[in-house]
């Protein structure tokens, strides 16, 4: 079986570097009866939205199997577990708190803590309650204020028990894929000509929600031991198809539109310059004071990275992505491009002098995994983790402040519009029996992390 190794003097070997695994609520929890309907429930019920016609009603049945899953996480030897909270499991449609739903997350955090595992919580990973979507969802400014109320409830319940709280996960996907492209929930809300406007408006309200929630969280923790507060964004280096001025411009346009549209307002209070290139009718409505609300101090930035993206010029929209081709693609059709992680980390570090410390909050690969005799030989995933951990090492060596790395994902799960056709997990899930099986990638990470723990304990004993 392949191993994962790190340079002996790498910062990733230090005791203060956090290694973890990550999941999200809708993708693993199941137990639809225990929460309010969310936009993904509605989206899955629509024809031709999910590749295999599936849904998240059961998923990995984590709500009923959480104790087994906590033991599994503990066996891996990780320092931390990153998970999201289902808004609709905590807040009912009438505004009341769902105590049983909230207690589930309290029990989960307590169980992790008992095993010495940090909890890194994300408040929103795309599963907006349908009762809010019925009032306009992220196109309705009021949703941002309801999100701040929800954040305060979580802060009160979990408080300093958790290591960090991220407001949003990949708002780009919520706004662009959900409202603009329409391939994620809630799906198209208007004709094609109006979707860019709606995507940008949803994005602005998500940014506003982030700022309002951070305000609420900082106010709550003003007199107590606060967790680290931040946000999780997805990034992909944007490369031109060729060196023509048109393609170079397209790649820069895409970089600002995809990579900087969310981060730059958070760090500077301004949208990137490409904002001015959008037709006036495509720009979001911004109220006085909004940009200052969005521009809140961040304790950390979560970076999700999977691959690079290549762009060519497109007269109508400014850029057009070029799908990857050739051998060695993942089952998602993505290129394995580890040096792109170093590239984007260095790029962000050079672009912003107030870039907060970074956690790699998602990094992983979908492969065609088969469980044979309780063995899953996912060598391609082992290689992926090896190359990307070295990419993180290289970025740290060049001065980027990176505090941790979370593998995506703990286990195979519902992969949004792809349904159950894609397996990103380091743990194989047999959906008919819900049996969990460690893949070779999990065993390789386990060996790396347990050896790391042993070295740290040996140093502590000497000291």
Secondary structure, 3 states (H helix, E strand, C coil): CCCCCCCCCCHHHCCCCEEEEECCHHHHCCCHHHCCCEHHHHHHCCCCCCCCCCCCCCCCCHHHHHHHHHHHHHHHCCCEEEEECCHHHHECCCCCECHHHHHHHHHHHHHHHHCCCEEEEEEECCCCEHHHHCCCHHHCCHHHHHHHHHHHHHHHHHHHHCCEEEEEECHHHHHHHHHHCCCCCCCCCCCHHHHHHHHHHHHHHHHHHHHHHHHHHHHHCCCCCCCEEEEEEECCCEEECCCCHHHHHHHHHHHHHHHHHHHHHHHHCCCCHHHHHCCHHHCCCCCCCHHHHHCCCCCEEEEECCCCEEEECCCCCCCEEECCCCCCCCCCCCCCCCHHHHHHHHHHHHHCCCCCEEEEEECCCCCCCCCECCECCCHHHHHHHHHHHHHHHHHHHCCCCEEEEEEECCECCCCHHHCCCCCCCCEEEECCCCEEEECHHHHHHHHHHHHHHHHHHHHHHHC
